[in-house]
């Protein structure tokens, strides 16, 4: 997750990364970055590791079969934890299962795990920058999952907005490369 902090870098006491957001026409913009190690990779694990879903796109329909995870919690620290915890020794765990736990409960717990990591990073960013974010803008493959975006909006109590072009990060990088190489004269 990135938060544009403007022309001045913002140091972090909340264990976020300070990074360059972009540079264009001599202007430099900085950002706070919160690295999450297991986001979409959780869905890949459900597909490839456990065989619970056939495709990444099918997790939403499976998770929607139940209204809640019924107490099933997935701590998705498969590769340690990133921001704001930075614990390389943390490990994933699946808790709260009963005989009534189904694949749908585990799928929903996985989506909740993704959103809870986002909540932690966003709250750290807001505290660091002193900015209350009025909406979250999501892109990438996971942003196509309606249930994931709804859970995210519910947990954050604010809108989650998706762009018309899902791969906005790649599009932005391509546009900046086109400007930098002289293919286009400027942002217009």
Backbone torsions as a table, in degrees:
resi	resn	phi	psi	omega
1	UNK	NA	138.9	178.7
2	UNK	-121.9	143.1	173.4
3	UNK	-126.8	117.4	177.9
4	UNK	-66.4	123.5	179.9
5	UNK	-110.8	4.5	174.5
6	UNK	93.0	-154.4	-171.2
7	UNK	-78.8	-14.1	-179.5
8	UNK	-112.2	134.0	176.7
9	UNK	-67.3	143.4	177.4
10	UNK	-110.5	118.0	175.3
11	UNK	-71.6	160.8	-174.7
12	UNK	-126.1	125.9	170.4
13	UNK	-97.5	-3.1	179.7
14	UNK	-102.1	18.1	173.7
15	UNK	65.6	34.7	172.5
16	UNK	-96.3	165.6	178.3
17	UNK	-97.1	138.7	172.0
18	UNK	-96.3	127.1	-174.8
19	UNK	-140.4	165.1	173.9
20	UNK	-83.8	125.0	178.7
21	UNK	-78.4	-48.4	179.4
22	UNK	-168.9	163.5	174.3
23	UNK	-140.3	131.2	-178.9
24	UNK	-154.2	131.9	178.0
25	UNK	51.9	41.5	178.3
26	UNK	78.5	-3.2	177.4
27	UNK	-95.6	137.9	-178.2
28	UNK	-121.6	132.4	177.3
29	UNK	-119.9	135.9	179.8
30	UNK	-103.0	164.2	178.8
31	UNK	-146.0	156.2	166.1
32	UNK	-94.4	138.6	-178.6
33	UNK	-123.5	135.4	174.9
34	UNK	-119.2	108.1	-177.9
35	UNK	-83.0	127.4	174.2
36	UNK	-115.3	121.7	-173.9
37	UNK	-75.8	-34.3	-176.0
38	UNK	-123.9	95.1	173.8
39	UNK	-114.4	-93.2	176.6
40	UNK	-62.4	-23.6	179.3
41	UNK	-65.4	-23.1	175.3
42	UNK	-63.5	-43.0	179.8
43	UNK	-65.1	-40.8	176.4
44	UNK	-60.5	-39.2	179.3
45	UNK	-64.4	-42.0	177.3
46	UNK	-62.0	-35.7	-179.4
47	UNK	-77.8	-55.9	-171.3
48	UNK	-87.2	-36.4	-176.2
49	UNK	-84.1	-44.2	-176.4
50	UNK	-104.9	-20.1	-178.8
51	UNK	70.0	24.1	-179.5
52	UNK	-74.0	-31.6	178.6
53	UNK	-126.0	155.3	179.1
54	UNK	-87.6	-30.7	-179.8
55	UNK	-145.5	157.5	178.7
56	UNK	-58.8	-37.7	-178.1
57	UNK	-66.3	-21.0	-176.2
58	UNK	-83.3	-7.4	-177.2
59	UNK	-65.1	-35.4	-179.1
60	UNK	-62.0	-45.8	-179.8
61	UNK	-65.7	-39.3	178.8
62	UNK	-66.2	-48.7	-178.7
63	UNK	-64.3	-28.0	-179.9
64	UNK	-74.7	-8.3	178.3
65	UNK	-70.0	-13.6	176.4
66	UNK	-130.6	149.1	-177.1
67	UNK	-80.2	-18.9	176.3
68	UNK	-152.1	172.8	178.2
69	UNK	-81.5	0.1	178.9
70	UNK	53.5	39.5	177.0
71	UNK	88.2	-3.8	176.6
72	UNK	-75.9	128.9	-178.1
73	UNK	-126.8	130.9	175.3
74	UNK	-110.4	115.4	171.2
75	UNK	-92.9	109.8	-168.3
76	UNK	-93.9	50.3	-179.7
77	UNK	-93.1	50.1	-176.6
78	UNK	-64.7	-26.9	179.7
79	UNK	-125.3	33.8	-173.2
80	UNK	82.8	-175.4	178.1
81	UNK	-114.1	137.8	175.4
82	UNK	-88.0	-145.2	-176.7
83	UNK	-63.0	146.2	-4.9
84	UNK	-92.5	14.4	-173.6
85	UNK	-93.0	-40.6	179.8
86	UNK	50.4	61.1	178.1
87	UNK	-116.7	99.6	-177.8
88	UNK	-70.0	-14.0	-177.2
89	UNK	-96.4	-7.2	177.2
90	UNK	-63.0	147.0	179.6
91	UNK	-130.8	153.3	-179.2
92	UNK	-71.5	153.2	177.2
93	UNK	-153.0	152.5	178.2
94	UNK	-121.7	117.0	-172.7
95	UNK	-121.4	161.4	169.9
96	UNK	81.7	15.4	-178.3
97	UNK	-79.8	146.3	174.5
98	UNK	-128.5	-178.1	176.6
99	UNK	-66.4	-18.0	178.8
100	UNK	-87.7	-3.2	-179.9
101	UNK	-69.2	132.4	179.3
102	UNK	-118.3	175.3	175.0
103	UNK	-57.7	-34.7	-178.6
104	UNK	-64.7	-40.0	178.7
105	UNK	-64.8	-40.7	178.8
106	UNK	-67.3	-40.4	177.9
107	UNK	-62.8	-42.6	179.4
108	UNK	-66.8	-40.4	177.1
109	UNK	-61.7	-34.6	177.8
110	UNK	-66.1	-44.5	177.7
111	UNK	-63.8	-39.8	177.6
112	UNK	-64.4	-37.0	178.2
113	UNK	-61.4	-42.1	178.1
114	UNK	-61.3	-46.6	-176.3
115	UNK	-69.1	-36.7	-179.6
116	UNK	-65.9	-34.4	175.3
117	UNK	-65.1	-40.0	178.2
118	UNK	-63.8	-41.7	178.3
119	UNK	-59.4	-46.8	-179.9
120	UNK	-58.7	-45.6	-177.9
121	UNK	-68.1	-44.0	-179.3
122	UNK	-63.0	-42.6	178.8
123	UNK	-63.2	-38.7	176.4
124	UNK	-64.3	-40.6	179.1
125	UNK	-64.7	-44.9	179.8
126	UNK	-61.8	-41.6	179.5
127	UNK	-66.3	-40.3	-177.7
128	UNK	-68.2	-46.9	-174.1
129	UNK	-86.2	-13.6	-176.2
130	UNK	67.2	30.0	-177.7
131	UNK	-122.0	128.8	172.3
132	UNK	-90.0	117.4	-178.5
133	UNK	-79.5	125.6	-177.2
134	UNK	-85.3	-21.8	177.2
135	UNK	-153.3	154.2	176.0
136	UNK	-105.9	133.9	177.7
137	UNK	-107.9	121.7	-174.5
138	UNK	-114.5	141.4	172.8
139	UNK	-140.5	-178.6	-178.0
140	UNK	90.5	175.6	-175.1
141	UNK	-58.4	-41.4	-177.8
142	UNK	-64.5	-25.0	-178.5
143	UNK	-68.6	-11.7	177.6
144	UNK	-80.2	-9.6	-178.7
145	UNK	-86.0	107.0	-176.5
146	UNK	-59.9	-43.2	-178.3
147	UNK	-65.9	-42.2	177.8
148	UNK	-59.1	-45.4	-179.7
149	UNK	-66.8	-34.8	178.3
150	UNK	-69.6	-42.7	176.5
151	UNK	-60.2	-41.6	179.3
152	UNK	-61.9	-46.5	179.4
153	UNK	-62.6	-40.0	179.8
154	UNK	-65.3	-44.9	-178.7
155	UNK	-68.2	-34.2	180.0
156	UNK	-87.4	-15.2	-176.9
157	UNK	55.9	45.5	176.6
158	UNK	-160.5	160.7	-177.9
159	UNK	-66.9	146.6	169.8
160	UNK	-114.0	119.2	-173.0
161	UNK	-106.3	134.6	177.1
162	UNK	-109.8	142.8	178.7
163	UNK	-81.0	165.6	175.5
164	UNK	-65.5	-37.4	176.4
165	UNK	-99.4	111.6	-173.9
166	UNK	-61.7	-38.2	-178.6
167	UNK	-92.2	60.5	-176.7
168	UNK	-63.4	-37.1	179.5
169	UNK	-60.7	-46.7	178.7
170	UNK	-65.5	-40.5	178.8
171	UNK	-62.1	-44.8	179.1
172	UNK	-61.7	-43.0	178.4
173	UNK	-63.2	-40.8	179.1
174	UNK	-65.4	-41.5	178.7
175	UNK	-63.7	-44.9	178.1
176	UNK	-63.5	-37.2	176.9
177	UNK	-65.3	-39.2	177.8
178	UNK	-63.9	-38.3	177.7
179	UNK	-71.2	-45.9	-178.3
180	UNK	-63.3	-31.8	-179.2
181	UNK	-86.2	-6.9	-179.6
182	UNK	88.8	2.2	177.6
183	UNK	-60.9	-40.5	172.7
184	UNK	-116.6	150.0	-177.5
185	UNK	-78.6	-26.3	-178.5
186	UNK	-176.1	-167.9	-175.5
187	UNK	-64.3	-30.8	179.5
188	UNK	-62.6	NA	NA
